[in-house]
Amino acid sequence: MGSIELVGIVSMAVAGLTIAIGTIAPALGEARALDRALNSMAQQPDMSNTITRTLFVGLAMVESTAIYCLVVALILIFANPFWNHVVAAAGG
């Protein structure tokens, strides 16, 4: 196996791990935030508008982590910065 194949395999593996790990943590965080928000709304129905607004802002911030992981994975798959270096070093 040459260096070009190795870079391709490692890039795909790292992209898959990035998506797998990078989406599990935000999903768990969003579930916990939703659980706490629903419990808070059940205890204080008068504050439901404030809780809902704060929940949506928090969920957007948590979801941005998963989006960053997606961007990194797409860069590794389609615009790998190491690919050109390996191809130039291999003489292709």
Residue frames as qw, qx, qy, qz and C-alpha x, y, z in Angstrom:
[[0.000, 0.891, 0.454, 0.000, 0.00, 0.00, 0.00],
 [0.449, 0.371, 0.004, 0.813, 1.42, 3.32, -1.07],
 [0.152, -0.223, -0.391, 0.880, 1.33, 6.64, 0.68],
 [0.312, -0.097, -0.295, -0.898, -1.54, 7.90, -1.48],
 [0.596, -0.324, -0.679, -0.280, -3.78, 5.00, -0.46],
 [0.462, -0.281, -0.632, 0.555, -2.77, 5.41, 3.17],
 [0.025, 0.081, 0.147, -0.985, -3.66, 9.10, 3.19],
 [0.473, -0.182, -0.463, -0.727, -7.01, 8.31, 1.58],
 [0.612, -0.322, -0.723, 0.010, -7.83, 5.57, 4.09],
 [0.347, -0.259, -0.515, 0.740, -6.77, 7.62, 7.10],
 [0.148, -0.039, -0.067, -0.986, -8.71, 10.66, 5.83],
 [0.565, -0.281, -0.547, -0.550, -11.90, 8.63, 5.44],
 [0.591, -0.320, -0.689, 0.270, -11.47, 6.99, 8.84],
 [0.218, -0.180, -0.358, 0.890, -10.84, 10.30, 10.58],
 [0.306, -0.142, -0.254, -0.907, -13.80, 11.90, 8.79],
 [0.620, -0.338, -0.649, -0.283, -16.05, 9.06, 9.96],
 [0.514, -0.320, -0.595, 0.528, -14.81, 9.32, 13.54],
 [0.050, 0.002, -0.112, 0.992, -15.24, 13.09, 13.47],
 [0.483, -0.257, -0.370, -0.751, -18.87, 12.75, 12.47],
 [0.661, -0.318, -0.680, -0.014, -19.54, 9.88, 14.89],
 [0.463, -0.315, -0.502, 0.659, -18.03, 11.51, 17.96],
 [0.061, -0.009, -0.002, 0.998, -18.94, 15.03, 16.95],
 [0.457, -0.303, -0.396, -0.737, -22.65, 14.29, 16.70],
 [0.592, -0.357, -0.714, 0.111, -23.09, 12.07, 19.75],
 [0.324, -0.232, -0.453, 0.797, -22.04, 14.69, 22.30],
 [0.199, -0.032, -0.061, -0.978, -24.28, 17.49, 20.94],
 [0.556, -0.286, -0.619, -0.476, -27.22, 15.08, 20.70],
 [0.546, -0.366, -0.671, 0.343, -26.81, 14.12, 24.34],
 [0.174, -0.153, -0.260, 0.938, -26.44, 17.76, 25.33],
 [0.332, -0.153, -0.316, -0.876, -29.56, 18.76, 23.43],
 [0.591, -0.359, -0.696, -0.192, -31.54, 15.95, 25.02],
 [0.444, -0.331, -0.569, 0.607, -30.43, 17.00, 28.48],
 [0.005, 0.053, 0.043, -0.998, -31.25, 20.66, 27.78],
 [0.458, -0.251, -0.503, -0.688, -34.70, 19.74, 26.50],
 [0.575, -0.371, -0.717, 0.131, -35.33, 17.58, 29.56],
 [0.299, -0.279, -0.416, 0.812, -34.36, 20.40, 31.91],
 [0.163, -0.048, -0.176, -0.970, -36.44, 22.94, 29.97],
 [0.530, -0.335, -0.621, -0.471, -39.53, 20.74, 30.04],
 [0.524, -0.392, -0.649, 0.389, -39.10, 20.14, 33.76],
 [0.160, -0.170, -0.208, 0.950, -38.72, 23.87, 34.34],
 [0.320, -0.164, -0.366, -0.858, -41.84, 24.63, 32.29],
 [0.561, -0.392, -0.712, -0.155, -43.80, 22.05, 34.23],
 [0.450, -0.399, -0.532, 0.597, -42.76, 23.63, 37.53],
 [0.032, -0.555, -0.146, 0.818, -43.19, 27.26, 36.43],
 [0.450, 0.548, 0.644, 0.286, -45.66, 27.58, 33.54],
 [0.067, 0.954, 0.160, -0.243, -45.57, 31.38, 33.76],
 [0.214, -0.737, 0.469, 0.437, -41.95, 31.44, 32.63],
 [0.790, 0.213, 0.550, 0.168, -42.45, 29.15, 29.62],
 [0.503, 0.858, 0.060, 0.085, -41.87, 31.92, 27.05],
 [0.104, -0.875, 0.473, -0.017, -38.55, 32.89, 28.59],
 [0.672, -0.306, 0.671, 0.067, -37.48, 29.27, 29.01],
 [0.778, 0.470, 0.407, 0.096, -38.38, 28.44, 25.42],
 [0.356, 0.920, -0.146, 0.070, -36.48, 31.42, 24.01],
 [0.283, -0.742, 0.608, -0.018, -33.41, 30.59, 26.09],
 [0.794, -0.037, 0.606, 0.032, -33.69, 26.92, 25.11],
 [0.729, 0.647, 0.203, 0.092, -33.67, 27.70, 21.40],
 [0.158, 0.908, -0.378, 0.089, -30.60, 29.92, 21.70],
 [0.504, -0.537, 0.674, -0.052, -28.81, 27.24, 23.72],
 [0.840, 0.201, 0.503, 0.030, -29.75, 24.49, 21.28],
 [0.579, 0.811, -0.049, 0.073, -28.42, 26.55, 18.38],
 [0.065, -0.825, 0.554, -0.092, -25.11, 26.99, 20.17],
 [0.677, -0.271, 0.683, -0.044, -24.86, 23.28, 21.00],
 [0.818, 0.459, 0.347, 0.006, -25.74, 22.31, 17.43],
 [0.317, 0.895, -0.307, -0.068, -22.95, 24.51, 16.07],
 [0.416, -0.540, 0.728, 0.065, -20.44, 21.96, 17.44],
 [0.729, 0.210, 0.650, 0.050, -21.93, 19.25, 15.23],
 [0.548, 0.830, 0.102, -0.042, -21.88, 21.60, 12.25],
 [0.032, -0.840, 0.533, 0.098, -18.19, 22.34, 12.81],
 [0.578, -0.240, 0.776, 0.080, -17.50, 18.59, 12.89],
 [0.708, 0.546, 0.448, -0.006, -19.38, 18.20, 9.61],
 [0.326, 0.922, -0.192, -0.081, -17.28, 20.95, 8.03],
 [0.277, -0.648, 0.703, 0.098, -14.05, 19.30, 9.18],
 [0.683, 0.070, 0.726, 0.043, -15.20, 15.93, 7.82],
 [0.626, 0.736, 0.255, -0.033, -16.15, 17.46, 4.46],
 [0.105, 0.892, -0.426, -0.111, -12.77, 19.20, 4.24],
 [0.456, -0.420, 0.779, 0.089, -11.00, 15.91, 4.92],
 [0.693, 0.312, 0.650, 0.032, -13.03, 14.14, 2.24],
 [0.550, 0.752, 0.334, 0.139, -13.22, 16.72, -0.54],
 [0.261, 0.899, -0.186, 0.299, -10.48, 19.31, 0.08],
 [0.863, -0.422, -0.045, 0.272, -7.84, 17.40, 1.98],
 [0.032, 0.952, -0.297, -0.060, -4.86, 19.68, 2.59],
 [0.540, -0.484, 0.666, 0.175, -2.50, 16.67, 2.78],
 [0.821, 0.386, 0.420, 0.011, -3.58, 15.17, -0.54],
 [0.494, 0.858, -0.125, 0.063, -1.68, 17.59, -2.82],
 [0.213, -0.770, 0.600, -0.046, 1.48, 17.20, -0.76],
 [0.719, -0.149, 0.679, 0.005, 1.36, 13.39, -0.95],
 [0.761, 0.577, 0.291, 0.050, 0.62, 13.38, -4.69],
 [0.282, 0.909, -0.302, 0.058, 3.48, 15.83, -5.34],
 [0.383, -0.623, 0.681, -0.043, 5.87, 13.76, -3.22],
 [0.785, 0.085, 0.614, 0.006, 4.83, 10.58, -5.05],
 [0.189, -0.290, 0.600, 0.721, 5.60, 12.22, -8.39],
 [0.234, 0.469, 0.821, 0.226, 2.05, 12.09, -9.75]]
